[in-house]
Amino acid sequence: QSAESQRETASQTIDLIKYLMEFNSTPGDLMELSPLFSDDSRVAEAASIAQKLRSFAEEDVGRHGVTSAVGSANASRGLEVAVANLQEYCNELENRLLSRFDTASQRRELSTMAECAKILSQFNRGTSAMQHYVATRPMFIDVEIMNTDIQVVLGDDGPQADSSSIAEGLSILYKEIADTVRKEATTIMAVFPSPNEVMSILVQRVLEQRVTAILDKLLIRPSLASLPPVEEGGLLHYLRVLSVAYDKTEELAKELQSIGCGDLDIEGLTESIYVSHKDEYTEFEHASLRQLYQSKMAELRAEAKQQSESTGSIGRAKGASLNTSPQQLISVTVVTEFVRWNEEAISRCTLLFSQPTTVAANVRSIFACLLDQVSQYLTVGLDGARESLNEAAAMRDRYVIGTSVSRRVAA
């Protein structure tokens, strides 16, 4: 048995040397190769032999690259021709296999796909086959699918859709994406020798291409130099959309991880998608709270003016002009509204950030905004109350003096 094994090894070695001599002929000439290298029924054997020959030739060229001996130099040049021809052949064979793989994929012939994938795994560990399969998935190349995504999320309202509608739309879209990935996972497990690597490429492509394309259209960062009107949602609309988008994307990431994503750092990848928005979050949150406060105070002033205009004539007829406008009276309802803004901001902060130090710093700065707003509001209210009391005192004095004079005249 040992002798038979040795004879078989020797025979294989002779064949390899013969094949190497064939590839060591004229550069770029692959026409005179043995039938093995063009026989579609023996493509797996051809791929294995070609890879062995290329590995040996490349190793020999590298080993003799620093040798100055004439004989070694000549041998090196000869094997360099073989290396070039083998590389060309391997590229051509890889393309043939990818083409056969595509045809089988369109016909859903899983056994043929698996056979091609197994052979292709000899070429750079099958990276080209994995990447090619993922890149040709309809979700990445079908224009209609990509155009439909944003319609599903925004509906008929377009960019003005409220955050709850957007959250619902994202839930629908992300469920469809997860279902598609789950179906692809079934095929990948049946076809590829290293399914986890393919799943890693697929999930990464889903997040970096499809999800990012949606978020780029959804999360349009407003300009702090020219704030969007409060009537159109103001900065708060952007922050609310950011919050629901982040929440739903995290849910999708967890779902994809449960389906399978190999060694992909899906949590880190998800965070990287939002990093530019999170970097400026605190600035936008503070600007939003200021905008809400200014809008509320403008609303109170408008109400006060309207009340003053509607009661002015009555006040003059009665000889009184007490100004009891809403912004001059301290209202618990208004302060409660400030607190509600603050609570919403803090809930966003704790959703977007997980590091305790970052959360603590952001919560502290948001709470400082609340204290500042309440302080300003109380100051305005107390100043208004003091002015009203001063006006009332002045009118009382004028009334007393007028009454006294009238009595003297009557006397």
C-alpha positions in Angstrom: 0.0 0.0 0.0 2.9 2.3 0.8 4.5 1.6 -2.6 1.2 2.2 -4.3 0.8 5.5 -2.5 4.3 6.5 -3.6 3.6 5.6 -7.2 0.4 7.7 -7.1 2.2 10.6 -5.6 5.0 10.4 -8.2 2.4 10.2 -11.0 0.6 13.3 -9.7 3.9 15.1 -9.5 4.8 14.2 -13.1 1.4 15.5 -14.2 1.9 18.8 -12.3 5.3 19.3 -13.9 3.8 18.6 -17.3 1.0 21.1 -16.7 3.5 23.7 -15.4 5.5 23.3 -18.6 2.3 24.0 -20.6 1.7 27.2 -18.7 5.4 28.0 -19.0 5.2 28.5 -22.8 4.5 31.7 -24.7 3.1 34.6 -22.5 -0.6 34.9 -22.9 -0.9 31.7 -25.0 -3.5 29.4 -23.3 -4.5 27.6 -26.5 -2.2 24.6 -26.1 -3.3 23.5 -22.6 -4.4 20.0 -21.8 -8.1 19.2 -22.3 -8.5 19.2 -18.5 -8.3 23.0 -18.4 -11.2 23.5 -20.8 -13.5 20.6 -19.8 -16.5 22.0 -18.0 -17.1 18.6 -16.4 -13.7 18.7 -14.7 -13.7 22.4 -13.7 -13.2 21.6 -10.0 -10.1 19.5 -10.7 -8.8 22.2 -13.1 -9.2 24.9 -10.5 -7.5 22.8 -7.8 -4.5 22.0 -10.1 -4.2 25.6 -11.3 -4.1 26.9 -7.8 -1.4 24.5 -6.8 0.7 25.4 -9.8 0.3 29.1 -9.2 1.2 28.8 -5.5 4.3 26.8 -6.4 5.3 29.2 -9.2 4.8 32.3 -7.1 6.7 30.8 -4.2 9.6 29.9 -6.5 9.7 33.3 -8.1 9.8 34.9 -4.7 12.5 32.6 -3.4 14.8 33.3 -6.3 14.0 37.0 -6.6 17.1 37.9 -4.5 19.4 35.3 -6.1 22.0 36.6 -8.5 23.0 33.2 -10.0 22.5 33.1 -13.8 20.8 29.7 -13.7 18.4 30.8 -11.0 17.6 34.0 -12.8 16.7 32.1 -16.0 14.5 29.8 -14.0 12.9 32.7 -12.3 12.1 34.3 -15.6 10.6 31.1 -16.9 8.3 30.7 -13.9 7.3 34.3 -14.1 5.8 33.4 -17.5 4.0 30.5 -15.9 2.8 32.8 -13.1 1.3 35.3 -15.5 -0.4 32.6 -17.6 -1.8 30.9 -14.5 -3.1 34.2 -13.2 -4.8 34.8 -16.6 -6.3 31.3 -16.6 -7.5 31.5 -13.0 -9.2 34.8 -13.8 -10.9 33.4 -16.9 -11.9 30.3 -15.0 -13.3 32.4 -12.1 -15.4 34.4 -14.5 -16.7 31.3 -16.1 -17.8 30.0 -12.7 -19.4 33.3 -11.7 -21.3 33.2 -15.0 -22.5 29.7 -14.3 -23.3 30.7 -10.7 -25.5 33.6 -12.0 -27.4 31.4 -14.4 -28.0 28.8 -11.7 -29.1 31.6 -9.3 -31.7 32.9 -11.7 -33.1 29.4 -12.1 -32.9 28.7 -8.3 -30.7 25.7 -8.9 -29.2 25.5 -5.5 -27.1 22.4 -6.1 -25.3 24.0 -9.1 -24.9 27.2 -7.1 -23.3 25.3 -4.3 -21.0 23.4 -6.6 -19.8 26.7 -8.2 -19.4 28.3 -4.8 -17.3 25.4 -3.5 -14.9 25.7 -6.5 -14.8 29.5 -6.2 -13.8 29.2 -2.6 -10.4 28.2 -3.9 -10.0 31.7 -5.4 -9.2 34.2 -2.6 -11.3 32.1 -0.2 -14.4 32.7 -2.4 -14.5 36.5 -1.7 -15.4 37.4 -5.3 -18.3 34.9 -5.3 -19.6 36.2 -2.0 -19.4 39.8 -3.0 -20.8 39.1 -6.4 -23.8 37.3 -4.9 -24.6 40.1 -2.5 -24.1 42.8 -5.0 -26.6 41.2 -7.4 -29.5 40.9 -4.9 -32.6 42.8 -6.2 -32.8 45.0 -3.0 -29.5 46.6 -4.0 -30.0 47.0 -7.8 -33.7 47.3 -8.4 -34.4 51.0 -8.8 -38.2 50.5 -8.2 -37.5 49.0 -4.8 -35.2 51.8 -3.8 -37.7 54.4 -4.9 -40.5 52.7 -3.1 -38.6 52.7 0.2 -39.0 56.4 0.9 -42.7 56.4 -0.1 -43.3 53.6 2.4 -41.7 55.7 5.2 -43.1 59.2 4.4 -46.4 58.3 2.8 -48.3 61.0 1.0 -47.2 63.7 3.5 -43.7 63.7 2.2 -41.0 65.5 4.3 -43.8 67.1 6.5 -44.9 63.7 7.8 -45.1 63.6 11.6 -42.7 61.4 13.6 -45.3 58.9 14.6 -46.2 58.3 10.9 -42.5 58.0 10.1 -42.0 55.5 12.9 -44.9 53.4 11.5 -43.4 53.6 8.0 -40.0 52.6 9.2 -41.4 49.6 11.1 -43.1 48.4 7.9 -40.0 48.9 5.7 -37.6 47.4 8.2 -39.8 44.3 8.6 -39.7 43.9 4.9 -35.9 44.2 4.9 -35.5 41.7 7.7 -37.9 39.2 5.9 -35.8 39.6 2.7 -32.5 39.0 4.6 -34.1 35.9 6.3 -35.0 34.4 2.9 -31.5 35.2 1.6 -30.0 33.5 4.7 -31.8 30.3 3.8 -30.2 30.3 0.3 -26.8 31.3 1.6 -26.7 28.5 4.2 -27.5 26.0 1.4 -25.0 27.3 -1.1 -21.9 28.7 0.4 -19.1 26.8 2.2 -18.6 29.8 4.6 -22.2 31.2 5.1 -21.3 33.4 8.0 -18.9 35.4 5.9 -21.6 35.9 3.2 -24.1 37.0 5.9 -21.6 39.5 7.2 -21.2 41.0 3.8 -25.0 41.0 3.2 -26.0 42.7 6.4 -23.2 45.2 6.1 -24.5 46.1 2.6 -28.0 46.4 3.9 -27.1 48.9 6.5 -24.5 50.9 4.5 -26.6 51.1 1.3 -30.3 50.5 1.7 -30.8 51.8 5.3 -28.4 54.7 4.8 -30.1 55.7 1.5 -33.4 56.0 3.4 -31.9 57.9 6.3 -30.1 60.4 4.0 -33.5 61.4 2.7 -35.2 61.3 6.0 -32.7 63.1 8.3 -32.1 66.4 6.6 -30.2 68.4 9.1 -31.7 72.0 9.5 -29.6 75.1 9.5 -29.0 76.6 12.9 -28.5 80.0 11.2 -31.9 79.9 9.7 -34.3 77.8 11.8 -37.3 76.1 10.2 -40.5 77.8 11.4 -42.3 76.4 14.4 -45.4 76.2 12.3 -43.6 73.6 10.2 -42.4 71.6 13.1 -39.2 73.7 13.8 -36.1 72.0 15.1 -38.2 69.7 17.2 -39.5 67.9 14.1 -35.9 67.0 13.1 -35.1 65.8 16.6 -38.2 63.7 16.8 -37.5 62.0 13.5 -33.9 61.4 14.5 -35.1 59.7 17.7 -37.7 57.4 16.0 -35.3 56.6 13.1 -32.5 55.7 15.6 -34.8 53.6 17.7 -36.2 51.7 14.7 -32.8 51.2 13.1 -31.5 49.7 16.4 -34.5 47.3 16.4 -33.6 46.3 12.8 -30.0 45.7 13.8 -31.0 43.4 16.6 -33.3 41.5 14.3 -30.5 41.1 11.7 -28.2 40.0 14.3 -30.6 37.3 15.4 -30.9 36.1 11.8 -27.1 36.0 11.5 -24.3 38.4 10.5 -21.1 36.5 11.1 -18.4 38.4 12.8 -19.8 41.8 11.8 -19.8 44.5 14.5 -23.4 45.4 13.7 -23.7 47.6 16.8 -20.7 49.6 15.9 -21.8 49.9 12.2 -25.3 51.1 13.3 -23.7 53.7 15.5 -21.4 54.9 12.7 -24.5 55.6 10.5 -25.7 58.2 13.1 -22.4 59.6 14.3 -22.7 62.9 12.4 -26.1 63.5 13.8 -25.1 62.5 17.4 -22.1 64.7 17.3 -24.3 67.8 16.9 -27.2 66.5 18.9 -26.7 68.6 22.0 -26.4 71.8 20.0 -29.6 71.1 18.2 -31.5 70.1 21.3 -30.5 73.3 23.1 -31.5 75.4 20.0 -34.8 73.6 19.9 -35.6 74.3 23.5 -34.8 78.0 23.0 -37.0 78.0 19.9 -39.9 76.5 21.8 -39.5 79.0 24.6 -39.3 82.0 22.3 -42.3 80.8 20.4 -44.3 80.3 23.6 -43.5 83.7 24.9 -44.4 85.3 21.6 -47.7 83.4 21.8 -48.4 84.8 25.3 -47.5 88.3 24.2 -49.9 88.0 21.3 -52.7 86.8 23.6 -51.9 89.7 26.0 -52.1 92.2 23.2 -55.4 90.8 21.9 -56.8 90.8 25.4 -55.7 94.4 26.0 -57.2 95.6 22.8 -60.5 93.9 23.5 -60.8 95.1 27.1 -59.1 98.5 26.7 -62.3 100.5 26.0 -64.1 98.9 28.9 -61.2 99.6 31.2 -61.1 103.2 30.2 -64.9 103.5 30.7 -64.5 102.2 34.2 -61.5 104.4 34.8 -59.2 101.4 35.2 -56.5 99.9 33.0 -55.2 96.9 35.0 -53.2 94.7 32.7 -53.7 91.1 33.6 -52.2 89.5 30.5 -51.2 85.9 30.6 -47.4 86.5 30.4 -47.6 88.8 33.4 -49.4 86.2 35.5 -47.4 83.1 36.5 -49.2 80.1 35.1 -48.5 76.6 36.4 -49.8 75.3 33.0 -47.0 77.2 31.2 -44.3 75.9 33.5 -45.7 72.4 33.1 -45.2 72.8 29.4 -41.6 73.7 29.9 -41.1 70.6 32.0 -42.7 68.4 29.3 -40.3 69.8 26.7 -37.5 68.9 29.1 -38.7 65.4 29.7 -39.0 64.7 26.0 -35.5 66.0 25.4 -34.1 63.8 28.2 -35.8 60.8 26.8 -34.2 61.4 23.4 -30.8 61.9 25.1 -31.0 58.5 27.0 -32.1 56.8 23.8 -29.3 58.2 21.6 -26.5 57.7 24.1 -25.5 54.8 26.3 -22.2 56.0 27.9 -23.1 57.1 31.5 -20.7 60.1 31.4 -22.2 61.3 28.1 -25.7 60.8 29.3 -25.0 62.6 32.6 -23.4 65.6 30.8 -26.2 66.0 28.3 -29.0 65.6 30.9 -27.3 68.2 33.1 -27.1 70.7 30.2 -30.8 70.0 29.2 -31.9 70.5 32.8 -30.0 73.8 32.9 -32.1 74.9 30.0 -35.2 74.2 32.0 -34.0 76.1 35.0 -33.1 79.0 32.7 -36.5 79.0 31.0 -38.4 78.9 34.3 -36.2 81.6 35.7 -36.8 83.9 32.7 -40.5 83.2 32.8 -40.9 83.9 36.5 -38.9 87.1 36.1 -41.1 88.3 33.3 -44.2 87.3 35.3 -43.1 89.0 38.5 -42.1 92.2 36.6 -45.5 92.2 34.9 -47.3 91.7 38.2 -45.2 94.6 39.8 -46.1 96.9 36.9 -49.8 96.0 37.3 -49.7 96.7 41.0 -47.9 100.1 40.4 -50.5 101.0 37.8 -53.3 100.0 40.2 -51.8 102.1 43.0 -51.4 105.1 40.7 -55.0 104.8 39.6 -56.2 104.5 43.1 -54.3 107.6 44.1 -55.8 109.5 41.2 -59.2 108.3 42.1 -58.8 109.4 45.7 -57.5 112.8 44.7 -60.3 113.2 42.2 -63.0 112.2 44.8 -61.5 114.6 47.3 -61.5 117.5 44.9 -65.1 116.8 43.8 -66.3 116.9 47.4 -64.6 120.2 48.1 -66.1 121.7 45.0 -69.5 120.4 46.0 -69.0 121.9 49.5 
